[in-house]
Amino acid sequence: MEQILHILPRGIAIGVLISAPMGPIGMLVIQRTLSKGRLPALFTGIGAAFSDLIYCLLTGFCLSFITDFIDSNQLIIQLIGGVVLAAFGIYLFKKNPTRALKAAEVNAASNYWSDVVTGFLLTFSNPLILFFIIGLFARFNFILPEYSIIHYITAYICILGGAFLWWWLITFLVNKLRCRINVRSLWIINRIIGSVLITMASIGLLMAF
């Protein structure tokens, strides 16, 4: 029981901290909350959470192998991540928010799976987050040698729960503010987020060379 109490708050904290940085996925969730509604954005965050969970599992069970793989394939990883970011950035920059709002009223339910996949792929395209996860595991002394399989299952469920909690909170807050945002504001937000994503992709591609 003592070990479970050790795991619970630390696992939730790690899940929140992994999700909290407002990188590309955070901006995409905000944009989708405003343009498509809260549920599509929440499913996008859920996709990101499952991607983070996979990286946490890899960190916990294959630590040395993963770090060696990233070091030896860093160029390819940065190139793929840059291309994915650029594609999303261009898509958002050109996206018509009026069409998005109309489409959300009719087709939102049928697109939840695509929202999950989008969030998953965008997050999974940045495996350098592994180093952040390694740091969090070390900082919280999260994985201990004496853990049993039950402890490991509990630990990763807590991480996933912390990530879900974060995306639930973000979509809730942004959705509450949507009444203050008109179509023109949404168009500007699309352009800003798209430009930021394209800029980040360009920096990543330049750093790759």
TORVO-930223 format. One line per field, with one value per atom (N, C-alpha, C): residue in one letter; residue number from 1; x, y, z; atom name. Coordinates in nm, 3 decimals. Example, Ala and Ser with C-alpha at 12.3 -4.5 7.8 and 13.67 -1.06 7.14 Angstrom:
<rs>
r <- (a,a,a,s,s,s)
k <- (1,1,1,2,2,2)
x <- (1.319,1.230,1.320,1.285,1.367,1.290)
y <- (-0.569,-0.450,-0.330,-0.225,-0.106,0.003)
z <- (0.780,0.780,0.780,0.708,0.714,0.787)
a <- (N,CA,C,N,CA,C)
</rs>
This chain:
<rs>
r <- (m,m,m,e,e,e,q,q,q,i,i,i,l,l,l,h,h,h,i,i,i,l,l,l,p,p,p,r,r,r,g,g,g,i,i,i,a,a,a,i,i,i,g,g,g,v,v,v,l,l,l,i,i,i,s,s,s,a,a,a,p,p,p,m,m,m,g,g,g,p,p,p,i,i,i,g,g,g,m,m,m,l,l,l,v,v,v,i,i,i,q,q,q,r,r,r,t,t,t,l,l,l,s,s,s,k,k,k,g,g,g,r,r,r,l,l,l,p,p,p,a,a,a,l,l,l,f,f,f,t,t,t,g,g,g,i,i,i,g,g,g,a,a,a,a,a,a,f,f,f,s,s,s,d,d,d,l,l,l,i,i,i,y,y,y,c,c,c,l,l,l,l,l,l,t,t,t,g,g,g,f,f,f,c,c,c,l,l,l,s,s,s,f,f,f,i,i,i,t,t,t,d,d,d,f,f,f,i,i,i,d,d,d,s,s,s,n,n,n,q,q,q,l,l,l,i,i,i,i,i,i,q,q,q,l,l,l,i,i,i,g,g,g,g,g,g,v,v,v,v,v,v,l,l,l,a,a,a,a,a,a,f,f,f,g,g,g,i,i,i,y,y,y,l,l,l,f,f,f,k,k,k,k,k,k,n,n,n,p,p,p,t,t,t,r,r,r,a,a,a,l,l,l,k,k,k,a,a,a,a,a,a,e,e,e,v,v,v,n,n,n,a,a,a,a,a,a,s,s,s,n,n,n,y,y,y,w,w,w,s,s,s,d,d,d,v,v,v,v,v,v,t,t,t,g,g,g,f,f,f,l,l,l,l,l,l,t,t,t,f,f,f,s,s,s,n,n,n,p,p,p,l,l,l,i,i,i,l,l,l,f,f,f,f,f,f,i,i,i,i,i,i,g,g,g,l,l,l,f,f,f,a,a,a,r,r,r,f,f,f,n,n,n,f,f,f,i,i,i,l,l,l,p,p,p,e,e,e,y,y,y,s,s,s,i,i,i,i,i,i,h,h,h,y,y,y,i,i,i,t,t,t,a,a,a,y,y,y,i,i,i,c,c,c,i,i,i,l,l,l,g,g,g,g,g,g,a,a,a,f,f,f,l,l,l,w,w,w,w,w,w,w,w,w,l,l,l,i,i,i,t,t,t,f,f,f,l,l,l,v,v,v,n,n,n,k,k,k,l,l,l,r,r,r,c,c,c,r,r,r,i,i,i,n,n,n,v,v,v,r,r,r,s,s,s,l,l,l,w,w,w,i,i,i,i,i,i,n,n,n,r,r,r,i,i,i,i,i,i,g,g,g,s,s,s,v,v,v,l,l,l,i,i,i,t,t,t,m,m,m,a,a,a,s,s,s,i,i,i,g,g,g,l,l,l,l,l,l,m,m,m,a,a,a,f,f,f)
k <- (1,1,1,2,2,2,3,3,3,4,4,4,5,5,5,6,6,6,7,7,7,8,8,8,9,9,9,10,10,10,11,11,11,12,12,12,13,13,13,14,14,14,15,15,15,16,16,16,17,17,17,18,18,18,19,19,19,20,20,20,21,21,21,22,22,22,23,23,23,24,24,24,25,25,25,26,26,26,27,27,27,28,28,28,29,29,29,30,30,30,31,31,31,32,32,32,33,33,33,34,34,34,35,35,35,36,36,36,37,37,37,38,38,38,39,39,39,40,40,40,41,41,41,42,42,42,43,43,43,44,44,44,45,45,45,46,46,46,47,47,47,48,48,48,49,49,49,50,50,50,51,51,51,52,52,52,53,53,53,54,54,54,55,55,55,56,56,56,57,57,57,58,58,58,59,59,59,60,60,60,61,61,61,62,62,62,63,63,63,64,64,64,65,65,65,66,66,66,67,67,67,68,68,68,69,69,69,70,70,70,71,71,71,72,72,72,73,73,73,74,74,74,75,75,75,76,76,76,77,77,77,78,78,78,79,79,79,80,80,80,81,81,81,82,82,82,83,83,83,84,84,84,85,85,85,86,86,86,87,87,87,88,88,88,89,89,89,90,90,90,91,91,91,92,92,92,93,93,93,94,94,94,95,95,95,96,96,96,97,97,97,98,98,98,99,99,99,100,100,100,101,101,101,102,102,102,103,103,103,104,104,104,105,105,105,106,106,106,107,107,107,108,108,108,109,109,109,110,110,110,111,111,111,112,112,112,113,113,113,114,114,114,115,115,115,116,116,116,117,117,117,118,118,118,119,119,119,120,120,120,121,121,121,122,122,122,123,123,123,124,124,124,125,125,125,126,126,126,127,127,127,128,128,128,129,129,129,130,130,130,131,131,131,132,132,132,133,133,133,134,134,134,135,135,135,136,136,136,137,137,137,138,138,138,139,139,139,140,140,140,141,141,141,142,142,142,143,143,143,144,144,144,145,145,145,146,146,146,147,147,147,148,148,148,149,149,149,150,150,150,151,151,151,152,152,152,153,153,153,154,154,154,155,155,155,156,156,156,157,157,157,158,158,158,159,159,159,160,160,160,161,161,161,162,162,162,163,163,163,164,164,164,165,165,165,166,166,166,167,167,167,168,168,168,169,169,169,170,170,170,171,171,171,172,172,172,173,173,173,174,174,174,175,175,175,176,176,176,177,177,177,178,178,178,179,179,179,180,180,180,181,181,181,182,182,182,183,183,183,184,184,184,185,185,185,186,186,186,187,187,187,188,188,188,189,189,189,190,190,190,191,191,191,192,192,192,193,193,193,194,194,194,195,195,195,196,196,196,197,197,197,198,198,198,199,199,199,200,200,200,201,201,201,202,202,202,203,203,203,204,204,204,205,205,205,206,206,206,207,207,207,208,208,208,209,209,209)
x <- (0.083,0.000,0.087,0.195,0.284,0.341,0.374,0.428,0.322,0.197,0.089,0.071,0.076,0.064,0.182,0.296,0.413,0.389,0.324,0.306,0.198,0.083,-0.035,-0.009,0.037,0.055,0.166,0.271,0.384,0.344,0.266,0.222,0.132,0.037,-0.053,0.028,0.123,0.205,0.287,0.343,0.421,0.331,0.211,0.118,0.082,0.059,0.026,0.147,0.264,0.384,0.426,0.406,0.440,0.348,0.221,0.123,0.122,0.165,0.145,0.219,0.343,0.410,0.327,0.307,0.223,0.299,0.329,0.393,0.289,0.324,0.232,0.100,0.105,-0.018,-0.109,-0.050,-0.131,-0.202,-0.130,-0.191,-0.297,-0.274,-0.373,-0.500,-0.486,-0.604,-0.683,-0.615,-0.684,-0.758,-0.690,-0.751,-0.874,-0.866,-0.980,-1.094,-1.062,-1.169,-1.251,-1.182,-1.249,-1.321,-1.262,-1.319,-1.414,-1.387,-1.467,-1.548,-1.514,-1.584,-1.495,-1.547,-1.465,-1.432,-1.529,-1.505,-1.397,-1.400,-1.291,-1.154,-1.149,-1.023,-0.980,-1.077,-1.045,-0.993,-1.053,-1.006,-0.866,-0.837,-0.702,-0.602,-0.639,-0.554,-0.541,-0.648,-0.642,-0.542,-0.544,-0.446,-0.304,-0.282,-0.149,-0.112,-0.210,-0.184,-0.139,-0.200,-0.160,-0.020,0.013,0.149,0.250,0.218,0.306,0.320,0.208,0.212,0.308,0.307,0.399,0.543,0.571,0.708,0.745,0.648,0.675,0.705,0.629,0.655,0.793,0.828,0.960,1.070,1.045,1.144,1.163,1.051,1.059,1.123,1.100,1.144,1.263,1.288,1.395,1.482,1.515,1.580,1.708,1.800,1.930,1.915,1.828,1.809,1.751,1.652,1.585,1.680,1.757,1.849,1.954,2.002,2.098,2.034,1.907,1.838,1.820,1.782,1.764,1.896,2.002,2.133,2.178,2.154,2.203,2.111,1.986,1.891,1.835,1.909,1.857,1.821,1.902,1.877,1.743,1.721,1.596,1.476,1.490,1.381,1.345,1.445,1.419,1.355,1.400,1.343,1.195,1.163,1.024,0.937,0.987,0.912,0.889,0.991,0.979,0.875,0.874,0.778,0.635,0.616,0.482,0.433,0.520,0.483,0.450,0.532,0.509,0.376,0.344,0.218,0.098,0.102,-0.006,-0.013,0.104,0.108,0.047,0.082,0.027,-0.124,-0.165,-0.308,-0.386,-0.338,-0.408,-0.405,-0.291,-0.277,-0.381,-0.408,-0.501,-0.646,-0.667,-0.800,-0.898,-1.016,-1.124,-1.202,-1.198,-1.265,-1.417,-1.474,-1.619,-1.664,-1.590,-1.622,-1.604,-1.501,-1.476,-1.590,-1.644,-1.753,-1.879,-1.907,-2.023,-2.007,-1.887,-1.863,-1.873,-1.834,-1.837,-1.979,-2.077,-2.215,-2.270,-2.218,-2.274,-2.194,-2.059,-1.976,-1.882,-1.897,-1.798,-1.788,-1.902,-1.900,-1.825,-1.833,-1.770,-1.620,-1.566,-1.425,-1.344,-1.405,-1.334,-1.211,-1.225,-1.110,-0.997,-1.031,-0.926,-0.862,-0.940,-0.883,-0.783,-0.819,-0.729,-0.600,-0.614,-0.497,-0.409,-0.471,-0.394,-0.312,-0.378,-0.307,-0.195,-0.223,-0.122,-0.001,-0.023,0.087,0.169,0.102,0.174,0.265,0.216,0.298,0.406,0.372,0.466,0.581,0.560,0.664,0.777,0.764,0.867,0.923,1.002,1.053,1.156,1.201,1.295,1.232,1.098,1.031,1.076,1.135,1.186,1.285,1.367,1.466,1.397,1.285,1.206,1.145,1.093,1.033,1.138,1.256,1.365,1.396,1.401,1.427,1.319,1.192,1.082,1.086,1.114,1.123,1.234,1.345,1.457,1.423,1.360,1.329,1.231,1.132,1.031,1.066,1.183,1.223,1.109,1.061,0.931,0.938,1.039,1.050,1.152,1.106,1.192,1.211,1.327,1.356,1.260,1.207,1.122,0.977,0.944,0.806,0.765,0.640,0.582,0.502,0.444,0.368,0.248,0.188,0.075,0.118,0.235,0.285,0.310,0.365,0.391,0.260,0.162,0.033,-0.030,-0.026,-0.080,-0.006,0.126,0.207,0.169,0.155,0.126,-0.020,-0.110,-0.248,-0.255,-0.177,-0.174,-0.119,-0.016,0.039,-0.067,-0.136,-0.241,-0.354,-0.388,-0.492,-0.452,-0.326,-0.278,-0.286,-0.251,-0.259,-0.404,-0.492,-0.635,-0.687,-0.648,-0.692,-0.649,-0.525,-0.475,-0.557,-0.579,-0.652,-0.798,-0.855,-0.992,-0.999,-0.902,-0.900,-0.879,-0.785,-0.756,-0.878,-0.938,-1.054,-1.172,-1.186,-1.293,-1.276,-1.153,-1.128,-1.143,-1.085,-1.093,-1.237,-1.311,-1.451,-1.534,-1.502,-1.574,-1.551,-1.435,-1.401,-1.445,-1.500,-1.532,-1.637,-1.726,-1.830,-1.771,-1.649,-1.584,-1.502,-1.503,-1.420,-1.510,-1.496,-1.576,-1.498,-1.559,-1.497,-1.366,-1.365,-1.242,-1.129,-1.163,-1.062,-1.009,-1.100,-1.060,-0.969,-1.000,-0.916,-0.775,-0.768,-0.637,-0.563,-0.635,-0.572,-0.517,-0.595,-0.547,-0.417,-0.413,-0.293,-0.174,-0.199,-0.090,-0.036,-0.127,-0.083,-0.015,-0.073,-0.011,0.128,0.145,0.276,0.377,0.330,0.419,0.465,0.372,0.407,0.506,0.482,0.573,0.711,0.713,0.841,0.917,0.845,0.909,0.959,0.882,0.925,1.050,1.052,1.169,1.294,1.278,1.393,1.443,1.346,1.386,1.458,1.411,1.478,1.616,1.628,1.759,1.858,1.808,1.895,1.938,1.852,1.886,2.010,2.029,2.147,2.256)
y <- (-0.121,0.000,0.126,0.121,0.237,0.271,0.166,0.190,0.247,0.202,0.256,0.405,0.441,0.582,0.664,0.599,0.664,0.688,0.594,0.599,0.698,0.696,0.771,0.919,0.999,1.142,1.167,1.087,1.106,1.072,0.965,0.928,1.034,1.083,1.189,1.315,1.351,1.469,1.455,1.338,1.315,1.327,1.269,1.279,1.422,1.503,1.645,1.720,1.697,1.771,1.737,1.613,1.575,1.648,1.663,1.724,1.876,1.933,2.075,2.171,2.143,2.241,2.273,2.402,2.443,2.436,2.314,2.292,2.280,2.218,2.207,2.138,2.032,1.960,2.045,2.121,2.209,2.315,2.374,2.477,2.417,2.294,2.228,2.198,2.155,2.129,2.257,2.368,2.496,2.535,2.523,2.559,2.473,2.345,2.256,2.280,2.318,2.353,2.469,2.568,2.687,2.662,2.580,2.564,2.446,2.336,2.214,2.179,2.238,2.206,2.131,2.112,2.057,1.910,1.830,1.686,1.651,1.707,1.677,1.716,1.830,1.872,1.776,1.732,1.639,1.507,1.459,1.335,1.353,1.474,1.502,1.490,1.546,1.534,1.391,1.312,1.171,1.097,1.127,1.067,1.101,1.227,1.269,1.196,1.177,1.109,0.965,0.895,0.757,0.753,0.853,0.860,0.880,0.970,0.992,0.866,0.791,0.667,0.567,0.557,0.465,0.504,0.634,0.679,0.653,0.665,0.634,0.485,0.400,0.257,0.223,0.286,0.263,0.311,0.424,0.477,0.383,0.330,0.244,0.109,0.055,-0.082,-0.093,0.011,0.003,0.128,0.175,0.305,0.317,0.226,0.237,0.221,0.129,0.108,0.232,0.295,0.410,0.528,0.556,0.670,0.647,0.523,0.492,0.508,0.466,0.477,0.623,0.709,0.851,0.914,0.881,0.938,0.898,0.774,0.726,0.763,0.803,0.837,0.977,1.064,1.197,1.276,1.266,1.341,1.301,1.171,1.122,1.163,1.151,1.185,1.333,1.419,1.563,1.597,1.530,1.555,1.515,1.396,1.351,1.442,1.476,1.565,1.701,1.754,1.884,1.881,1.775,1.763,1.754,1.676,1.663,1.797,1.869,2.000,2.097,2.099,2.190,2.162,2.033,1.996,2.046,2.028,2.077,2.229,2.293,2.439,2.497,2.442,2.488,2.464,2.347,2.315,2.416,2.447,2.542,2.683,2.720,2.856,2.879,2.776,2.790,2.757,2.705,2.655,2.769,2.752,2.850,2.821,2.907,2.879,2.873,2.947,2.944,2.805,2.744,2.608,2.509,2.532,2.441,2.443,2.564,2.576,2.508,2.523,2.458,2.307,2.262,2.118,2.054,2.128,2.073,2.039,2.120,2.098,1.969,1.929,1.816,1.687,1.700,1.581,1.556,1.629,1.617,1.476,1.409,1.276,1.174,1.189,1.090,1.109,1.219,1.250,1.229,1.172,1.156,1.067,0.960,0.873,0.946,1.028,1.104,1.205,1.260,1.352,1.280,1.159,1.080,1.049,1.006,0.971,1.092,1.207,1.330,1.366,1.364,1.395,1.296,1.168,1.064,1.085,1.104,1.115,1.241,1.353,1.477,1.466,1.403,1.385,1.280,1.173,1.063,1.105,1.210,1.256,1.330,1.346,1.416,1.325,1.224,1.128,1.189,1.311,1.376,1.402,1.390,1.404,1.295,1.189,1.082,1.136,1.231,1.285,1.361,1.428,1.497,1.394,1.285,1.180,1.115,1.090,1.033,1.124,1.254,1.350,1.347,1.338,1.333,1.205,1.093,0.966,0.973,1.034,1.045,1.143,1.255,1.358,1.306,1.227,1.177,1.039,0.986,0.852,0.755,0.752,0.692,0.540,0.490,0.346,0.287,0.201,0.141,-0.009,-0.063,-0.205,-0.303,-0.265,-0.359,-0.360,-0.284,-0.281,-0.416,-0.454,-0.572,-0.528,-0.623,-0.591,-0.503,-0.524,-0.441,-0.296,-0.277,-0.141,-0.073,-0.146,-0.089,-0.052,-0.140,-0.111,0.013,0.019,0.136,0.263,0.254,0.371,0.428,0.342,0.392,0.433,0.373,0.420,0.560,0.585,0.719,0.823,0.787,0.879,0.913,0.810,0.833,0.917,0.891,0.969,1.115,1.140,1.277,1.352,1.282,1.344,1.373,1.277,1.299,1.420,1.428,1.538,1.672,1.679,1.804,1.845,1.753,1.789,1.819,1.751,1.784,1.927,1.968,2.102,2.209,2.185,2.283,2.303,2.192,2.206,2.270,2.242,2.303,2.454,2.499,2.643,2.717,2.660,2.726,2.729,2.621,2.616,2.722,2.749,2.851,2.991,3.010,3.141,3.157,3.051,3.055,3.162,3.195,3.294,3.433,3.454,3.584,3.590,3.483,3.476,3.460,3.554,3.546,3.477,3.470,3.400,3.468,3.600,3.671,3.638,3.633,3.597,3.456,3.365,3.228,3.221,3.302,3.307,3.354,3.457,3.508,3.402,3.332,3.227,3.117,3.078,2.978,3.022,3.148,3.199,3.203,3.246,3.255,3.117,3.023,2.888,2.822,2.839,2.783,2.838,2.969,3.031,2.981,2.964,2.914,2.772,2.688,2.550,2.545,2.628,2.631,2.680,2.782,2.834,2.727,2.658,2.553,2.440,2.408,2.303,2.347,2.474,2.525,2.523,2.563,2.560,2.418,2.325,2.185,2.130,2.164,2.116,2.177,2.307,2.372,2.312,2.281,2.222,2.081,2.014,1.879,1.879,1.991,2.002,2.084)
z <- (0.000,0.000,0.000,0.072,0.079,-0.059,-0.135,-0.269,-0.362,-0.348,-0.430,-0.401,-0.272,-0.234,-0.286,-0.301,-0.361,-0.510,-0.575,-0.720,-0.761,-0.692,-0.737,-0.766,-0.669,-0.698,-0.799,-0.794,-0.886,-1.030,-1.046,-1.180,-1.241,-1.163,-1.212,-1.246,-1.159,-1.183,-1.311,-1.334,-1.456,-1.579,-1.573,-1.685,-1.718,-1.614,-1.635,-1.692,-1.634,-1.676,-1.819,-1.861,-1.998,-2.097,-2.060,-2.149,-2.144,-2.031,-2.006,-2.100,-2.143,-2.229,-2.353,-2.381,-2.492,-2.624,-2.665,-2.794,-2.904,-3.016,-3.129,-3.093,-3.014,-2.981,-2.894,-2.801,-2.716,-2.798,-2.893,-2.978,-3.068,-3.116,-3.200,-3.121,-2.997,-2.912,-2.889,-2.864,-2.845,-2.972,-3.087,-3.214,-3.242,-3.213,-3.240,-3.143,-3.019,-2.925,-2.978,-3.036,-3.086,-3.218,-3.305,-3.439,-3.452,-3.378,-3.395,-3.272,-3.158,-3.035,-2.937,-2.817,-2.711,-2.731,-2.774,-2.786,-2.889,-3.010,-3.104,-3.048,-2.979,-2.919,-2.808,-2.728,-2.620,-2.675,-2.783,-2.845,-2.905,-2.954,-3.002,-2.887,-2.771,-2.653,-2.606,-2.619,-2.581,-2.669,-2.799,-2.889,-2.848,-2.810,-2.763,-2.634,-2.547,-2.420,-2.442,-2.536,-2.565,-2.626,-2.707,-2.761,-2.648,-2.555,-2.440,-2.356,-2.342,-2.264,-2.328,-2.459,-2.527,-2.499,-2.504,-2.475,-2.329,-2.239,-2.098,-2.081,-2.150,-2.144,-2.200,-2.312,-2.370,-2.276,-2.211,-2.117,-1.999,-1.948,-1.831,-1.857,-1.977,-2.003,-2.099,-2.177,-2.279,-2.276,-2.157,-2.142,-2.224,-2.207,-2.275,-2.426,-2.469,-2.613,-2.680,-2.615,-2.675,-2.690,-2.587,-2.595,-2.703,-2.718,-2.824,-2.961,-2.975,-3.103,-3.143,-3.048,-3.078,-3.119,-3.046,-3.079,-3.219,-3.258,-3.388,-3.504,-3.476,-3.583,-3.567,-3.503,-3.472,-3.596,-3.702,-3.825,-3.886,-3.901,-3.961,-3.875,-3.744,-3.653,-3.665,-3.669,-3.681,-3.815,-3.922,-4.054,-4.059,-4.008,-4.007,-3.922,-3.802,-3.715,-3.778,-3.847,-3.913,-4.024,-4.103,-4.212,-4.158,-4.052,-3.992,-3.938,-3.868,-3.815,-3.926,-4.031,-4.143,-4.211,-4.228,-4.293,-4.212,-4.079,-3.995,-3.998,-3.997,-3.999,-4.125,-4.240,-4.367,-4.373,-4.323,-4.321,-4.238,-4.119,-4.033,-4.091,-4.152,-4.207,-4.318,-4.397,-4.509,-4.472,-4.354,-4.315,-4.299,-4.353,-4.341,-4.214,-4.114,-3.987,-4.000,-4.097,-4.115,-4.158,-4.252,-4.295,-4.179,-4.100,-3.987,-3.887,-3.861,-3.766,-3.819,-3.950,-4.009,-4.012,-4.047,-4.053,-3.917,-3.813,-3.677,-3.634,-3.681,-3.642,-3.703,-3.821,-3.894,-3.876,-3.883,-3.895,-3.778,-3.669,-3.561,-3.507,-3.487,-3.426,-3.510,-3.643,-3.730,-3.741,-3.686,-3.702,-3.575,-3.473,-3.346,-3.362,-3.442,-3.460,-3.531,-3.630,-3.700,-3.607,-3.512,-3.413,-3.323,-3.280,-3.197,-3.273,-3.399,-3.479,-3.502,-3.530,-3.551,-3.427,-3.310,-3.187,-3.158,-3.186,-3.163,-3.252,-3.383,-3.477,-3.455,-3.425,-3.404,-3.282,-3.176,-3.055,-3.077,-3.147,-3.168,-3.260,-3.339,-3.432,-3.360,-3.228,-3.151,-3.042,-3.081,-2.981,-2.887,-2.915,-2.823,-2.686,-2.680,-2.550,-2.454,-2.509,-2.423,-2.319,-2.360,-2.266,-2.153,-2.185,-2.083,-1.987,-2.044,-1.962,-1.872,-1.928,-1.848,-1.729,-1.755,-1.647,-1.541,-1.584,-1.487,-1.405,-1.470,-1.397,-1.291,-1.330,-1.236,-1.123,-1.159,-1.060,-0.955,-0.996,-0.904,-0.848,-0.888,-0.842,-0.865,-0.990,-1.020,-1.037,-1.105,-1.129,-1.032,-0.944,-0.843,-0.871,-0.838,-0.868,-0.801,-0.685,-0.612,-0.660,-0.764,-0.813,-0.873,-0.847,-0.910,-1.033,-1.103,-1.223,-1.190,-1.072,-1.029,-1.012,-0.955,-0.937,-1.071,-1.166,-1.299,-1.368,-1.361,-1.423,-1.361,-1.228,-1.158,-1.199,-1.209,-1.243,-1.378,-1.479,-1.613,-1.629,-1.554,-1.554,-1.495,-1.391,-1.329,-1.426,-1.502,-1.602,-1.705,-1.754,-1.853,-1.794,-1.668,-1.602,-1.586,-1.553,-1.541,-1.674,-1.783,-1.915,-1.953,-1.928,-1.956,-1.877,-1.751,-1.665,-1.723,-1.772,-1.829,-1.951,-2.044,-2.167,-2.138,-2.039,-1.998,-1.947,-1.866,-1.809,-1.916,-2.008,-2.113,-2.203,-2.248,-2.336,-2.263,-2.134,-2.055,-2.048,-2.017,-2.002,-2.135,-2.241,-2.372,-2.421,-2.398,-2.440,-2.368,-2.242,-2.166,-2.225,-2.290,-2.345,-2.491,-2.551,-2.694,-2.728,-2.633,-2.659,-2.680,-2.637,-2.655,-2.783,-2.860,-2.979,-3.102,-3.199,-3.321,-3.433,-3.552,-3.664,-3.706,-3.704,-3.742,-3.643,-3.513,-3.413,-3.438,-3.475,-3.502,-3.626,-3.725,-3.846,-3.810,-3.724,-3.681,-3.600,-3.511,-3.430,-3.521,-3.624,-3.719,-3.784,-3.828,-3.895,-3.799,-3.677,-3.578,-3.546,-3.515,-3.480,-3.599,-3.719,-3.838,-3.861,-3.842,-3.860,-3.757,-3.632,-3.527,-3.560,-3.606,-3.639,-3.756,-3.858,-3.974,-3.931,-3.843,-3.793,-3.714,-3.625,-3.546,-3.636,-3.740,-3.834,-3.908,-3.950,-4.023,-3.936,-3.810,-3.717,-3.699,-3.682,-3.664,-3.785,-3.904,-4.026,-4.043,-4.007,-4.016,-3.917,-3.796,-3.694,-3.733,-3.814,-3.857,-3.948,-4.016,-4.103,-4.034)
a <- (N,CA,C,N,CA,C,N,CA,C,N,CA,C,N,CA,C,N,CA,C,N,CA,C,N,CA,C,N,CA,C,N,CA,C,N,CA,C,N,CA,C,N,CA,C,N,CA,C,N,CA,C,N,CA,C,N,CA,C,N,CA,C,N,CA,C,N,CA,C,N,CA,C,N,CA,C,N,CA,C,N,CA,C,N,CA,C,N,CA,C,N,CA,C,N,CA,C,N,CA,C,N,CA,C,N,CA,C,N,CA,C,N,CA,C,N,CA,C,N,CA,C,N,CA,C,N,CA,C,N,CA,C,N,CA,C,N,CA,C,N,CA,C,N,CA,C,N,CA,C,N,CA,C,N,CA,C,N,CA,C,N,CA,C,N,CA,C,N,CA,C,N,CA,C,N,CA,C,N,CA,C,N,CA,C,N,CA,C,N,CA,C,N,CA,C,N,CA,C,N,CA,C,N,CA,C,N,CA,C,N,CA,C,N,CA,C,N,CA,C,N,CA,C,N,CA,C,N,CA,C,N,CA,C,N,CA,C,N,CA,C,N,CA,C,N,CA,C,N,CA,C,N,CA,C,N,CA,C,N,CA,C,N,CA,C,N,CA,C,N,CA,C,N,CA,C,N,CA,C,N,CA,C,N,CA,C,N,CA,C,N,CA,C,N,CA,C,N,CA,C,N,CA,C,N,CA,C,N,CA,C,N,CA,C,N,CA,C,N,CA,C,N,CA,C,N,CA,C,N,CA,C,N,CA,C,N,CA,C,N,CA,C,N,CA,C,N,CA,C,N,CA,C,N,CA,C,N,CA,C,N,CA,C,N,CA,C,N,CA,C,N,CA,C,N,CA,C,N,CA,C,N,CA,C,N,CA,C,N,CA,C,N,CA,C,N,CA,C,N,CA,C,N,CA,C,N,CA,C,N,CA,C,N,CA,C,N,CA,C,N,CA,C,N,CA,C,N,CA,C,N,CA,C,N,CA,C,N,CA,C,N,CA,C,N,CA,C,N,CA,C,N,CA,C,N,CA,C,N,CA,C,N,CA,C,N,CA,C,N,CA,C,N,CA,C,N,CA,C,N,CA,C,N,CA,C,N,CA,C,N,CA,C,N,CA,C,N,CA,C,N,CA,C,N,CA,C,N,CA,C,N,CA,C,N,CA,C,N,CA,C,N,CA,C,N,CA,C,N,CA,C,N,CA,C,N,CA,C,N,CA,C,N,CA,C,N,CA,C,N,CA,C,N,CA,C,N,CA,C,N,CA,C,N,CA,C,N,CA,C,N,CA,C,N,CA,C,N,CA,C,N,CA,C,N,CA,C,N,CA,C,N,CA,C,N,CA,C,N,CA,C,N,CA,C,N,CA,C,N,CA,C,N,CA,C,N,CA,C,N,CA,C,N,CA,C,N,CA,C,N,CA,C,N,CA,C,N,CA,C,N,CA,C,N,CA,C,N,CA,C,N,CA,C,N,CA,C,N,CA,C,N,CA,C,N,CA,C,N,CA,C,N,CA,C,N,CA,C,N,CA,C,N,CA,C,N,CA,C,N,CA,C,N,CA,C,N,CA,C,N,CA,C,N,CA,C,N,CA,C,N,CA,C,N,CA,C,N,CA,C,N,CA,C,N,CA,C,N,CA,C)
</rs>
